[in-house]
Amino acid sequence: MEPCFNQGTLHKPKKAHMTSKLSLRPIIKTKEFEKSTEEERFQTQTLRPILKLQNELILGLYRNHITESKSTFHDLSLENKILFVENSLQKNIVLKNKLLGVSLGMFTIEELAVYSTNTSLFNKRIMGLIVERIRSQVTLI
């Protein structure tokens, strides 16, 4: 449900919109550890399912990056492709922000509140997961 504009005021979308985001996410079976930190639980319960859901979009954005950069990515060896992925995601701030946006856009308001407690840490976790996701599928790019 889109936000409504009425005489210059913005009405909040109904809560059902946020729960529908949760219903889109795949269920990832993991073992719960008693000693997991809040950050680890957030990564397992929120970040991993979001990134799995957004996998095709993440790979598509990365394919676009390769095309736009006019790189020789497709001519590289598998090992060098993996290095290319790591380097490009560390150095290309625009690409990094697009990929973070793909993740953050799937947060609920409650998850955004958790993320906001330590954005730097969660951004590192998100990017680490994205790098691993792209690296593990580099042959599909």
N, CA, C and O atoms as CSV, one atom per row, in Angstrom:
chain,resi,resn,atom,element,x,y,z
A,1,MET,N,N,0.843,-1.174,0.000
A,1,MET,CA,C,0.000,0.000,0.000
A,1,MET,C,C,0.888,1.236,0.000
A,1,MET,O,O,1.773,1.379,0.844
A,2,GLU,N,N,0.648,2.103,-0.930
A,2,GLU,CA,C,1.453,3.312,-1.072
A,2,GLU,C,C,1.003,4.376,-0.066
A,2,GLU,O,O,-0.165,4.405,0.323
A,3,PRO,N,N,1.934,5.256,0.361
A,3,PRO,CA,C,1.534,6.364,1.218
A,3,PRO,C,C,0.552,7.258,0.459
A,3,PRO,O,O,0.658,7.394,-0.760
A,4,CYS,N,N,-0.387,7.859,1.159
A,4,CYS,CA,C,-1.384,8.722,0.544
A,4,CYS,C,C,-1.043,10.179,0.832
A,4,CYS,O,O,-0.661,10.537,1.946
A,5,PHE,N,N,-1.188,11.007,-0.193
A,5,PHE,CA,C,-0.991,12.429,-0.017
A,5,PHE,C,C,-2.352,13.091,-0.040
A,5,PHE,O,O,-3.128,12.902,-0.977
A,6,ASN,N,N,-2.640,13.861,0.985
A,6,ASN,CA,C,-3.924,14.532,1.060
A,6,ASN,C,C,-3.689,15.950,1.547
A,6,ASN,O,O,-3.292,16.157,2.694
A,7,GLN,N,N,-3.928,16.916,0.696
A,7,GLN,CA,C,-3.747,18.318,1.017
A,7,GLN,C,C,-2.393,18.593,1.656
A,7,GLN,O,O,-2.297,19.302,2.658
A,8,GLY,N,N,-1.342,18.017,1.059
A,8,GLY,CA,C,0.008,18.299,1.512
A,8,GLY,C,C,0.469,17.502,2.711
A,8,GLY,O,O,1.593,17.698,3.175
A,9,THR,N,N,-0.366,16.600,3.235
A,9,THR,CA,C,0.058,15.797,4.373
A,9,THR,C,C,0.264,14.361,3.926
A,9,THR,O,O,-0.403,13.888,3.006
A,10,LEU,N,N,1.146,13.701,4.547
A,10,LEU,CA,C,1.461,12.312,4.231
A,10,LEU,C,C,0.830,11.419,5.284
A,10,LEU,O,O,1.094,11.571,6.476
A,11,HIS,N,N,-0.001,10.492,4.843
A,11,HIS,CA,C,-0.609,9.532,5.754
A,11,HIS,C,C,0.234,8.276,5.760
A,11,HIS,O,O,0.665,7.801,4.709
A,12,LYS,N,N,0.467,7.740,6.938
A,12,LYS,CA,C,1.270,6.522,7.060
A,12,LYS,C,C,0.530,5.338,6.458
A,12,LYS,O,O,-0.687,5.222,6.601
A,13,PRO,N,N,1.280,4.441,5.771
A,13,PRO,CA,C,0.627,3.240,5.269
A,13,PRO,C,C,0.202,2.355,6.440
A,13,PRO,O,O,0.763,2.437,7.532
A,14,LYS,N,N,-0.774,1.530,6.199
A,14,LYS,CA,C,-1.256,0.645,7.252
A,14,LYS,C,C,-0.200,-0.378,7.611
A,14,LYS,O,O,0.658,-0.714,6.794
A,15,LYS,N,N,-0.263,-0.867,8.828
A,15,LYS,CA,C,0.699,-1.838,9.343
A,15,LYS,C,C,0.754,-3.105,8.489
A,15,LYS,O,O,1.795,-3.759,8.439
A,16,ALA,N,N,-0.335,-3.462,7.822
A,16,ALA,CA,C,-0.364,-4.664,6.985
A,16,ALA,C,C,0.737,-4.612,5.934
A,16,ALA,O,O,1.254,-5.654,5.530
A,17,HIS,N,N,1.100,-3.420,5.489
A,17,HIS,CA,C,2.165,-3.267,4.499
A,17,HIS,C,C,3.485,-3.811,5.036
A,17,HIS,O,O,4.233,-4.462,4.307
A,18,MET,N,N,3.767,-3.549,6.290
A,18,MET,CA,C,5.017,-4.010,6.876
A,18,MET,C,C,5.029,-5.518,7.078
A,18,MET,O,O,6.058,-6.161,6.867
A,19,THR,N,N,3.918,-6.081,7.478
A,19,THR,CA,C,3.894,-7.530,7.681
A,19,THR,C,C,3.983,-8.257,6.349
A,19,THR,O,O,4.469,-9.387,6.300
A,20,SER,N,N,3.526,-7.636,5.271
A,20,SER,CA,C,3.630,-8.297,3.974
A,20,SER,C,C,5.096,-8.436,3.553
A,20,SER,O,O,5.447,-9.382,2.848
A,21,LYS,N,N,5.936,-7.522,3.971
A,21,LYS,CA,C,7.362,-7.653,3.695
A,21,LYS,C,C,7.906,-8.916,4.350
A,21,LYS,O,O,8.718,-9.631,3.763
A,22,LEU,N,N,7.458,-9.179,5.552
A,22,LEU,CA,C,7.912,-10.375,6.264
A,22,LEU,C,C,7.439,-11.644,5.561
A,22,LEU,O,O,8.172,-12.631,5.496
A,23,SER,N,N,6.227,-11.619,5.041
A,23,SER,CA,C,5.693,-12.817,4.396
A,23,SER,C,C,6.393,-13.135,3.085
A,23,SER,O,O,6.334,-14.274,2.623
A,24,LEU,N,N,7.046,-12.171,2.482
A,24,LEU,CA,C,7.791,-12.397,1.242
A,24,LEU,C,C,9.095,-13.156,1.474
A,24,LEU,O,O,9.595,-13.834,0.576
A,25,ARG,N,N,9.630,-13.038,2.659
A,25,ARG,CA,C,10.955,-13.585,2.944
A,25,ARG,C,C,10.947,-15.104,3.041
A,25,ARG,O,O,10.027,-15.701,3.601
A,26,PRO,N,N,11.995,-15.721,2.482
A,26,PRO,CA,C,12.108,-17.180,2.639
A,26,PRO,C,C,12.464,-17.523,4.080
A,26,PRO,O,O,13.076,-16.724,4.790
A,27,ILE,N,N,12.080,-18.698,4.491
A,27,ILE,CA,C,12.443,-19.180,5.825
A,27,ILE,C,C,13.758,-19.923,5.698
A,27,ILE,O,O,13.890,-20.847,4.896
A,28,ILE,N,N,14.720,-19.514,6.490
A,28,ILE,CA,C,16.035,-20.160,6.483
A,28,ILE,C,C,16.174,-20.895,7.802
A,28,ILE,O,O,16.157,-20.291,8.874
A,29,LYS,N,N,16.311,-22.193,7.707
A,29,LYS,CA,C,16.443,-22.996,8.926
A,29,LYS,C,C,17.866,-22.869,9.454
A,29,LYS,O,O,18.837,-23.153,8.752
A,30,THR,N,N,17.966,-22.442,10.689
A,30,THR,CA,C,19.260,-22.311,11.346
A,30,THR,C,C,19.129,-22.815,12.770
A,30,THR,O,O,18.032,-22.902,13.322
A,31,LYS,N,N,20.243,-23.135,13.337
A,31,LYS,CA,C,20.265,-23.523,14.742
A,31,LYS,C,C,20.355,-22.259,15.578
A,31,LYS,O,O,21.170,-21.378,15.305
A,32,GLU,N,N,19.528,-22.176,16.580
A,32,GLU,CA,C,19.596,-21.055,17.506
A,32,GLU,C,C,20.610,-21.381,18.597
A,32,GLU,O,O,20.559,-22.443,19.218
A,33,PHE,N,N,21.491,-20.487,18.807
A,33,PHE,CA,C,22.486,-20.665,19.846
A,33,PHE,C,C,22.130,-19.771,21.024
A,33,PHE,O,O,21.802,-18.596,20.858
A,34,GLU,N,N,22.202,-20.341,22.195
A,34,GLU,CA,C,21.850,-19.589,23.401
A,34,GLU,C,C,22.714,-18.351,23.576
A,34,GLU,O,O,22.260,-17.333,24.099
A,35,LYS,N,N,23.935,-18.441,23.143
A,35,LYS,CA,C,24.876,-17.347,23.379
A,35,LYS,C,C,24.956,-16.365,22.211
A,35,LYS,O,O,25.872,-15.545,22.159
A,36,SER,N,N,24.009,-16.436,21.277
A,36,SER,CA,C,24.007,-15.502,20.147
A,36,SER,C,C,23.773,-14.084,20.654
A,36,SER,O,O,22.951,-13.849,21.539
A,37,THR,N,N,24.514,-13.148,20.073
A,37,THR,CA,C,24.299,-11.740,20.407
A,37,THR,C,C,23.074,-11.229,19.649
A,37,THR,O,O,22.580,-11.886,18.732
A,38,GLU,N,N,22.602,-10.077,20.036
A,38,GLU,CA,C,21.469,-9.465,19.333
A,38,GLU,C,C,21.819,-9.236,17.862
A,38,GLU,O,O,20.978,-9.420,16.982
A,39,GLU,N,N,23.062,-8.835,17.605
A,39,GLU,CA,C,23.502,-8.598,16.239
A,39,GLU,C,C,23.496,-9.894,15.422
A,39,GLU,O,O,23.093,-9.892,14.259
A,40,GLU,N,N,23.939,-10.985,16.023
A,40,GLU,CA,C,23.945,-12.277,15.331
A,40,GLU,C,C,22.521,-12.752,15.040
A,40,GLU,O,O,22.245,-13.286,13.966
A,41,ARG,N,N,21.623,-12.555,16.001
A,41,ARG,CA,C,20.222,-12.931,15.780
A,41,ARG,C,C,19.605,-12.088,14.669
A,41,ARG,O,O,18.851,-12.605,13.846
A,42,PHE,N,N,19.919,-10.793,14.640
A,42,PHE,CA,C,19.408,-9.900,13.599
A,42,PHE,C,C,19.928,-10.351,12.229
A,42,PHE,O,O,19.192,-10.353,11.243
A,43,GLN,N,N,21.182,-10.725,12.189
A,43,GLN,CA,C,21.759,-11.205,10.933
A,43,GLN,C,C,21.050,-12.477,10.471
A,43,GLN,O,O,20.715,-12.608,9.294
A,44,THR,N,N,20.823,-13.407,11.387
A,44,THR,CA,C,20.205,-14.686,11.049
A,44,THR,C,C,18.728,-14.547,10.720
A,44,THR,O,O,18.246,-15.130,9.749
A,45,GLN,N,N,18.015,-13.779,11.523
A,45,GLN,CA,C,16.565,-13.703,11.380
A,45,GLN,C,C,16.094,-12.661,10.372
A,45,GLN,O,O,14.995,-12.775,9.829
A,46,THR,N,N,16.921,-11.642,10.117
A,46,THR,CA,C,16.497,-10.551,9.239
A,46,THR,C,C,17.363,-10.439,7.989
A,46,THR,O,O,16.853,-10.501,6.870
A,47,LEU,N,N,18.672,-10.273,8.179
A,47,LEU,CA,C,19.527,-9.991,7.029
A,47,LEU,C,C,19.616,-11.150,6.040
A,47,LEU,O,O,19.458,-10.947,4.836
A,48,ARG,N,N,19.863,-12.338,6.525
A,48,ARG,CA,C,19.999,-13.486,5.614
A,48,ARG,C,C,18.735,-13.729,4.785
A,48,ARG,O,O,18.838,-13.907,3.571
A,49,PRO,N,N,17.541,-13.744,5.402
A,49,PRO,CA,C,16.346,-13.926,4.581
A,49,PRO,C,C,16.123,-12.806,3.559
A,49,PRO,O,O,15.682,-13.065,2.439
A,50,ILE,N,N,16.426,-11.566,3.945
A,50,ILE,CA,C,16.278,-10.449,3.003
A,50,ILE,C,C,17.217,-10.639,1.818
A,50,ILE,O,O,16.803,-10.479,0.670
A,51,LEU,N,N,18.464,-10.974,2.083
A,51,LEU,CA,C,19.427,-11.128,0.994
A,51,LEU,C,C,19.092,-12.323,0.107
A,51,LEU,O,O,19.327,-12.288,-1.101
A,52,LYS,N,N,18.551,-13.364,0.696
A,52,LYS,CA,C,18.122,-14.511,-0.114
A,52,LYS,C,C,16.963,-14.098,-1.018
A,52,LYS,O,O,16.938,-14.444,-2.199
A,53,LEU,N,N,16.006,-13.359,-0.459
A,53,LEU,CA,C,14.877,-12.865,-1.237
A,53,LEU,C,C,15.348,-11.965,-2.377
A,53,LEU,O,O,14.834,-12.056,-3.492
A,54,GLN,N,N,16.306,-11.113,-2.109
A,54,GLN,CA,C,16.772,-10.115,-3.072
A,54,GLN,C,C,17.914,-10.619,-3.956
A,54,GLN,O,O,18.521,-9.825,-4.675
A,55,ASN,N,N,18.217,-11.894,-3.921
A,55,ASN,CA,C,19.370,-12.449,-4.618
A,55,ASN,C,C,19.421,-12.062,-6.100
A,55,ASN,O,O,20.452,-11.586,-6.575
A,56,GLU,N,N,18.329,-12.258,-6.827
A,56,GLU,CA,C,18.329,-11.950,-8.260
A,56,GLU,C,C,18.589,-10.472,-8.517
A,56,GLU,O,O,19.300,-10.118,-9.459
A,57,LEU,N,N,18.018,-9.611,-7.686
A,57,LEU,CA,C,18.238,-8.180,-7.828
A,57,LEU,C,C,19.691,-7.815,-7.532
A,57,LEU,O,O,20.279,-6.987,-8.226
A,58,ILE,N,N,20.261,-8.426,-6.512
A,58,ILE,CA,C,21.668,-8.194,-6.169
A,58,ILE,C,C,22.563,-8.596,-7.337
A,58,ILE,O,O,23.448,-7.838,-7.735
A,59,LEU,N,N,22.335,-9.785,-7.886
A,59,LEU,CA,C,23.140,-10.237,-9.024
A,59,LEU,C,C,22.914,-9.344,-10.242
A,59,LEU,O,O,23.854,-9.054,-10.982
A,60,GLY,N,N,21.673,-8.908,-10.452
A,60,GLY,CA,C,21.381,-8.014,-11.573
A,60,GLY,C,C,22.094,-6.682,-11.446
A,60,GLY,O,O,22.633,-6.167,-12.426
A,61,LEU,N,N,22.101,-6.123,-10.252
A,61,LEU,CA,C,22.829,-4.864,-10.030
A,61,LEU,C,C,24.321,-5.051,-10.272
A,61,LEU,O,O,24.990,-4.168,-10.810
A,62,TYR,N,N,24.830,-6.205,-9.871
A,62,TYR,CA,C,26.262,-6.446,-10.080
A,62,TYR,C,C,26.570,-6.629,-11.571
A,62,TYR,O,O,27.592,-6.146,-12.058
A,63,ARG,N,N,25.689,-7.325,-12.291
A,63,ARG,CA,C,25.869,-7.464,-13.749
A,63,ARG,C,C,25.877,-6.090,-14.417
A,63,ARG,O,O,26.700,-5.821,-15.291
A,64,ASN,N,N,24.948,-5.221,-13.994
A,64,ASN,CA,C,24.914,-3.856,-14.541
A,64,ASN,C,C,26.210,-3.118,-14.256
A,64,ASN,O,O,26.717,-2.391,-15.111
A,65,HIS,N,N,26.746,-3.301,-13.062
A,65,HIS,CA,C,28.017,-2.663,-12.703
A,65,HIS,C,C,29.127,-3.105,-13.654
A,65,HIS,O,O,29.918,-2.284,-14.118
A,66,ILE,N,N,29.179,-4.395,-13.937
A,66,ILE,CA,C,30.217,-4.912,-14.843
A,66,ILE,C,C,30.062,-4.295,-16.229
A,66,ILE,O,O,31.047,-3.890,-16.848
A,67,THR,N,N,28.828,-4.224,-16.713
A,67,THR,CA,C,28.566,-3.643,-18.042
A,67,THR,C,C,28.925,-2.168,-18.065
A,67,THR,O,O,29.586,-1.699,-18.991
A,68,GLU,N,N,28.489,-1.431,-17.042
A,68,GLU,CA,C,28.754,0.008,-16.981
A,68,GLU,C,C,30.232,0.321,-16.842
A,68,GLU,O,O,30.706,1.322,-17.379
A,69,SER,N,N,30.960,-0.515,-16.135
A,69,SER,CA,C,32.386,-0.250,-15.909
A,69,SER,C,C,33.240,-0.679,-17.090
A,69,SER,O,O,34.440,-0.405,-17.129
A,70,LYS,N,N,32.621,-1.352,-18.051
A,70,LYS,CA,C,33.333,-1.817,-19.246
A,70,LYS,C,C,34.590,-2.593,-18.871
A,70,LYS,O,O,35.638,-2.453,-19.502
A,71,SER,N,N,34.464,-3.408,-17.839
A,71,SER,CA,C,35.615,-4.183,-17.366
A,71,SER,C,C,35.803,-5.427,-18.225
A,71,SER,O,O,34.976,-5.764,-19.072
A,72,THR,N,N,36.905,-6.081,-17.977
A,72,THR,CA,C,37.215,-7.341,-18.674
A,72,THR,C,C,36.836,-8.524,-17.779
A,72,THR,O,O,37.450,-9.588,-17.854
A,73,PHE,N,N,35.831,-8.333,-16.942
A,73,PHE,CA,C,35.416,-9.328,-15.961
A,73,PHE,C,C,35.244,-10.710,-16.582
A,73,PHE,O,O,35.740,-11.702,-16.047
A,74,HIS,N,N,34.551,-10.773,-17.697
A,74,HIS,CA,C,34.231,-12.074,-18.304
A,74,HIS,C,C,35.462,-12.788,-18.858
A,74,HIS,O,O,35.418,-13.991,-19.117
A,75,ASP,N,N,36.546,-12.061,-19.037
A,75,ASP,CA,C,37.785,-12.668,-19.527
A,75,ASP,C,C,38.686,-13.157,-18.393
A,75,ASP,O,O,39.690,-13.825,-18.641
A,76,LEU,N,N,38.336,-12.829,-17.163
A,76,LEU,CA,C,39.171,-13.178,-16.011
A,76,LEU,C,C,39.001,-14.644,-15.618
A,76,LEU,O,O,37.985,-15.273,-15.913
A,77,SER,N,N,40.014,-15.161,-14.952
A,77,SER,CA,C,39.913,-16.510,-14.385
A,77,SER,C,C,38.946,-16.464,-13.208
A,77,SER,O,O,38.625,-15.389,-12.702
A,78,LEU,N,N,38.492,-17.616,-12.780
A,78,LEU,CA,C,37.553,-17.677,-11.652
A,78,LEU,C,C,38.135,-16.996,-10.414
A,78,LEU,O,O,37.445,-16.238,-9.733
A,79,GLU,N,N,39.392,-17.268,-10.133
A,79,GLU,CA,C,40.048,-16.660,-8.964
A,79,GLU,C,C,40.087,-15.142,-9.092
A,79,GLU,O,O,39.828,-14.432,-8.120
A,80,ASN,N,N,40.406,-14.644,-10.271
A,80,ASN,CA,C,40.471,-13.197,-10.476
A,80,ASN,C,C,39.086,-12.554,-10.483
A,80,ASN,O,O,38.946,-11.392,-10.103
A,81,LYS,N,N,38.060,-13.294,-10.909
A,81,LYS,CA,C,36.696,-12.773,-10.832
A,81,LYS,C,C,36.310,-12.551,-9.374
A,81,LYS,O,O,35.695,-11.541,-9.032
A,82,ILE,N,N,36.671,-13.494,-8.529
A,82,ILE,CA,C,36.366,-13.371,-7.101
A,82,ILE,C,C,37.082,-12.163,-6.509
A,82,ILE,O,O,36.492,-11.412,-5.732
A,83,LEU,N,N,38.346,-11.972,-6.867
A,83,LEU,CA,C,39.085,-10.794,-6.400
A,83,LEU,C,C,38.463,-9.508,-6.929
A,83,LEU,O,O,38.386,-8.509,-6.214
A,84,PHE,N,N,38.025,-9.536,-8.171
A,84,PHE,CA,C,37.370,-8.380,-8.781
A,84,PHE,C,C,36.114,-8.003,-7.994
A,84,PHE,O,O,35.878,-6.828,-7.712
A,85,VAL,N,N,35.310,-9.012,-7.641
A,85,VAL,CA,C,34.090,-8.781,-6.869
A,85,VAL,C,C,34.432,-8.118,-5.540
A,85,VAL,O,O,33.832,-7.106,-5.176
A,86,GLU,N,N,35.383,-8.676,-4.824
A,86,GLU,CA,C,35.763,-8.136,-3.517
A,86,GLU,C,C,36.236,-6.697,-3.634
A,86,GLU,O,O,35.808,-5.830,-2.872
A,87,ASN,N,N,37.126,-6.445,-4.598
A,87,ASN,CA,C,37.677,-5.098,-4.765
A,87,ASN,C,C,36.613,-4.089,-5.182
A,87,ASN,O,O,36.574,-2.973,-4.662
A,88,SER,N,N,35.760,-4.475,-6.110
A,88,SER,CA,C,34.761,-3.522,-6.595
A,88,SER,C,C,33.757,-3.165,-5.507
A,88,SER,O,O,33.294,-2.027,-5.441
A,89,LEU,N,N,33.417,-4.125,-4.654
A,89,LEU,CA,C,32.456,-3.827,-3.596
A,89,LEU,C,C,33.084,-3.040,-2.449
A,89,LEU,O,O,32.369,-2.413,-1.666
A,90,GLN,N,N,34.395,-3.065,-2.344
A,90,GLN,CA,C,35.066,-2.243,-1.337
A,90,GLN,C,C,35.244,-0.814,-1.838
A,90,GLN,O,O,35.124,0.138,-1.066
A,91,LYS,N,N,35.530,-0.663,-3.123
A,91,LYS,CA,C,35.919,0.645,-3.652
A,91,LYS,C,C,34.784,1.447,-4.273
A,91,LYS,O,O,34.827,2.678,-4.253
A,92,ASN,N,N,33.780,0.789,-4.820
A,92,ASN,CA,C,32.715,1.492,-5.531
A,92,ASN,C,C,31.587,1.841,-4.557
A,92,ASN,O,O,30.726,1.014,-4.258
A,93,ILE,N,N,31.613,3.061,-4.080
A,93,ILE,CA,C,30.654,3.514,-3.072
A,93,ILE,C,C,29.233,3.546,-3.633
A,93,ILE,O,O,28.286,3.213,-2.920
A,94,VAL,N,N,29.065,3.941,-4.895
A,94,VAL,CA,C,27.738,4.003,-5.499
A,94,VAL,C,C,27.123,2.606,-5.548
A,94,VAL,O,O,25.963,2.425,-5.178
A,95,LEU,N,N,27.892,1.622,-6.001
A,95,LEU,CA,C,27.411,0.246,-6.054
A,95,LEU,C,C,27.092,-0.269,-4.653
A,95,LEU,O,O,26.059,-0.899,-4.429
A,96,LYS,N,N,27.980,0.004,-3.732
A,96,LYS,CA,C,27.781,-0.420,-2.346
A,96,LYS,C,C,26.482,0.160,-1.787
A,96,LYS,O,O,25.717,-0.549,-1.132
A,97,ASN,N,N,26.229,1.442,-2.042
A,97,ASN,CA,C,25.009,2.082,-1.541
A,97,ASN,C,C,23.758,1.516,-2.199
A,97,ASN,O,O,22.725,1.384,-1.543
A,98,LYS,N,N,23.832,1.181,-3.481
A,98,LYS,CA,C,22.692,0.553,-4.152
A,98,LYS,C,C,22.374,-0.789,-3.500
A,98,LYS,O,O,21.212,-1.092,-3.229
A,99,LEU,N,N,23.396,-1.583,-3.252
A,99,LEU,CA,C,23.198,-2.903,-2.662
A,99,LEU,C,C,22.687,-2.803,-1.229
A,99,LEU,O,O,21.850,-3.602,-0.809
A,100,LEU,N,N,23.188,-1.827,-0.481
A,100,LEU,CA,C,22.664,-1.606,0.870
A,100,LEU,C,C,21.197,-1.183,0.802
A,100,LEU,O,O,20.385,-1.621,1.617
A,101,GLY,N,N,20.863,-0.345,-0.154
A,101,GLY,CA,C,19.490,0.119,-0.314
A,101,GLY,C,C,18.521,-1.010,-0.621
A,101,GLY,O,O,17.390,-1.021,-0.136
A,102,VAL,N,N,18.975,-1.965,-1.434
A,102,VAL,CA,C,18.159,-3.135,-1.752
A,102,VAL,C,C,17.833,-3.909,-0.479
A,102,VAL,O,O,16.749,-4.479,-0.353
A,103,SER,N,N,18.752,-3.926,0.440
A,103,SER,CA,C,18.545,-4.627,1.716
A,103,SER,C,C,17.689,-3.808,2.668
A,103,SER,O,O,16.708,-4.308,3.217
A,104,LEU,N,N,18.058,-2.562,2.860
A,104,LEU,CA,C,17.368,-1.709,3.828
A,104,LEU,C,C,15.912,-1.476,3.437
A,104,LEU,O,O,15.054,-1.325,4.306
A,105,GLY,N,N,15.636,-1.447,2.163
A,105,GLY,CA,C,14.274,-1.222,1.696
A,105,GLY,C,C,13.312,-2.332,2.081
A,105,GLY,O,O,12.098,-2.144,2.005
A,106,MET,N,N,13.822,-3.470,2.487
A,106,MET,CA,C,12.978,-4.596,2.891
A,106,MET,C,C,12.795,-4.679,4.407
A,106,MET,O,O,12.148,-5.602,4.901
A,107,PHE,N,N,13.360,-3.722,5.150
A,107,PHE,CA,C,13.197,-3.700,6.601
A,107,PHE,C,C,11.786,-3.265,6.980
A,107,PHE,O,O,11.144,-2.485,6.276
A,108,THR,N,N,11.327,-3.786,8.103
A,108,THR,CA,C,10.133,-3.245,8.743
A,108,THR,C,C,10.593,-2.058,9.598
A,108,THR,O,O,11.791,-1.837,9.772
A,109,ILE,N,N,9.649,-1.314,10.116
A,109,ILE,CA,C,9.993,-0.185,10.991
A,109,ILE,C,C,10.749,-0.680,12.223
A,109,ILE,O,O,11.696,-0.035,12.673
A,110,GLU,N,N,10.337,-1.811,12.763
A,110,GLU,CA,C,10.997,-2.370,13.944
A,110,GLU,C,C,12.435,-2.782,13.620
A,110,GLU,O,O,13.346,-2.561,14.418
A,111,GLU,N,N,12.626,-3.372,12.464
A,111,GLU,CA,C,13.978,-3.781,12.063
A,111,GLU,C,C,14.852,-2.567,11.786
A,111,GLU,O,O,16.050,-2.583,12.069
A,112,LEU,N,N,14.263,-1.528,11.238
A,112,LEU,CA,C,15.005,-0.287,11.016
A,112,LEU,C,C,15.492,0.286,12.338
A,112,LEU,O,O,16.595,0.827,12.414
A,113,ALA,N,N,14.678,0.169,13.373
A,113,ALA,CA,C,15.077,0.655,14.698
A,113,ALA,C,C,16.282,-0.130,15.220
A,113,ALA,O,O,17.199,0.454,15.796
A,114,VAL,N,N,16.282,-1.435,15.022
A,114,VAL,CA,C,17.430,-2.255,15.445
A,114,VAL,C,C,18.654,-1.864,14.626
A,114,VAL,O,O,19.728,-1.652,15.188
A,115,TYR,N,N,18.506,-1.767,13.314
A,115,TYR,CA,C,19.601,-1.384,12.418
A,115,TYR,C,C,20.193,-0.037,12.831
A,115,TYR,O,O,21.409,0.153,12.810
A,116,SER,N,N,19.327,0.882,13.202
A,116,SER,CA,C,19.760,2.248,13.544
A,116,SER,C,C,20.599,2.308,14.812
A,116,SER,O,O,21.283,3.304,15.049
A,117,THR,N,N,20.560,1.266,15.630
A,117,THR,CA,C,21.364,1.265,16.855
A,117,THR,C,C,22.853,1.142,16.556
A,117,THR,O,O,23.680,1.563,17.364
A,118,ASN,N,N,23.206,0.566,15.396
A,118,ASN,CA,C,24.622,0.400,15.055
A,118,ASN,C,C,24.761,0.227,13.543
A,118,ASN,O,O,25.103,-0.852,13.058
A,119,THR,N,N,24.493,1.300,12.812
A,119,THR,CA,C,24.485,1.223,11.353
A,119,THR,C,C,25.823,0.769,10.775
A,119,THR,O,O,25.852,0.012,9.805
A,120,SER,N,N,26.902,1.211,11.349
A,120,SER,CA,C,28.222,0.841,10.836
A,120,SER,C,C,28.439,-0.667,10.912
A,120,SER,O,O,28.870,-1.285,9.939
A,121,LEU,N,N,28.144,-1.252,12.059
A,121,LEU,CA,C,28.301,-2.694,12.240
A,121,LEU,C,C,27.396,-3.456,11.276
A,121,LEU,O,O,27.841,-4.398,10.619
A,122,PHE,N,N,26.121,-3.049,11.188
A,122,PHE,CA,C,25.188,-3.771,10.333
A,122,PHE,C,C,25.522,-3.588,8.854
A,122,PHE,O,O,25.337,-4.516,8.067
A,123,ASN,N,N,26.009,-2.414,8.462
A,123,ASN,CA,C,26.435,-2.221,7.067
A,123,ASN,C,C,27.586,-3.172,6.727
A,123,ASN,O,O,27.619,-3.746,5.639
A,124,LYS,N,N,28.522,-3.336,7.653
A,124,LYS,CA,C,29.628,-4.273,7.426
A,124,LYS,C,C,29.113,-5.702,7.302
A,124,LYS,O,O,29.567,-6.459,6.444
A,125,ARG,N,N,28.169,-6.068,8.155
A,125,ARG,CA,C,27.586,-7.420,8.088
A,125,ARG,C,C,26.845,-7.624,6.764
A,125,ARG,O,O,26.991,-8.659,6.115
A,126,ILE,N,N,26.055,-6.630,6.375
A,126,ILE,CA,C,25.307,-6.737,5.118
A,126,ILE,C,C,26.261,-6.878,3.947
A,126,ILE,O,O,26.082,-7.754,3.101
A,127,MET,N,N,27.267,-6.027,3.891
A,127,MET,CA,C,28.202,-6.080,2.761
A,127,MET,C,C,29.003,-7.381,2.770
A,127,MET,O,O,29.285,-7.934,1.707
A,128,GLY,N,N,29.370,-7.874,3.942
A,128,GLY,CA,C,30.070,-9.155,4.019
A,128,GLY,C,C,29.215,-10.289,3.462
A,128,GLY,O,O,29.710,-11.157,2.744
A,129,LEU,N,N,27.936,-10.272,3.797
A,129,LEU,CA,C,27.015,-11.288,3.287
A,129,LEU,C,C,26.814,-11.142,1.779
A,129,LEU,O,O,26.745,-12.142,1.063
A,130,ILE,N,N,26.720,-9.909,1.297
A,130,ILE,CA,C,26.546,-9.676,-0.140
A,130,ILE,C,C,27.785,-10.123,-0.902
A,130,ILE,O,O,27.668,-10.772,-1.941
A,131,VAL,N,N,28.972,-9.783,-0.400
A,131,VAL,CA,C,30.211,-10.220,-1.058
A,131,VAL,C,C,30.232,-11.739,-1.154
A,131,VAL,O,O,30.534,-12.289,-2.213
A,132,GLU,N,N,29.917,-12.409,-0.073
A,132,GLU,CA,C,29.927,-13.878,-0.073
A,132,GLU,C,C,28.877,-14.429,-1.030
A,132,GLU,O,O,29.124,-15.416,-1.723
A,133,ARG,N,N,27.722,-13.804,-1.071
A,133,ARG,CA,C,26.639,-14.242,-1.952
A,133,ARG,C,C,27.077,-14.113,-3.420
A,133,ARG,O,O,26.871,-15.039,-4.204
A,134,ILE,N,N,27.669,-12.993,-3.794
A,134,ILE,CA,C,28.113,-12.796,-5.184
A,134,ILE,C,C,29.280,-13.727,-5.500
A,134,ILE,O,O,29.317,-14.348,-6.562
A,135,ARG,N,N,30.223,-13.820,-4.582
A,135,ARG,CA,C,31.376,-14.723,-4.806
A,135,ARG,C,C,30.928,-16.155,-5.052
A,135,ARG,O,O,31.469,-16.831,-5.928
A,136,SER,N,N,29.951,-16.623,-4.294
A,136,SER,CA,C,29.512,-18.013,-4.420
A,136,SER,C,C,28.721,-18.254,-5.712
A,136,SER,O,O,28.492,-19.400,-6.097
A,137,GLN,N,N,28.310,-17.183,-6.371
A,137,GLN,CA,C,27.540,-17.321,-7.605
A,137,GLN,C,C,28.227,-16.639,-8.781
A,137,GLN,O,O,27.584,-16.335,-9.785
A,138,VAL,N,N,29.511,-16.400,-8.663
A,138,VAL,CA,C,30.245,-15.638,-9.670
A,138,VAL,C,C,30.139,-16.265,-11.062
A,138,VAL,O,O,30.212,-15.556,-12.065
A,139,THR,N,N,29.971,-17.569,-11.128
A,139,THR,CA,C,29.859,-18.219,-12.443
A,139,THR,C,C,28.519,-17.908,-13.120
A,139,THR,O,O,28.371,-18.131,-14.321
A,140,LEU,N,N,27.538,-17.395,-12.359
A,140,LEU,CA,C,26.237,-17.044,-12.937
A,140,LEU,C,C,26.200,-15.638,-13.501
A,140,LEU,O,O,25.245,-15.257,-14.177
A,141,ILE,N,N,27.245,-14.863,-13.222
A,141,ILE,CA,C,27.276,-13.460,-13.650
A,141,ILE,C,C,27.785,-13.357,-15.070
A,141,ILE,O,O,27.885,-12.256,-15.611
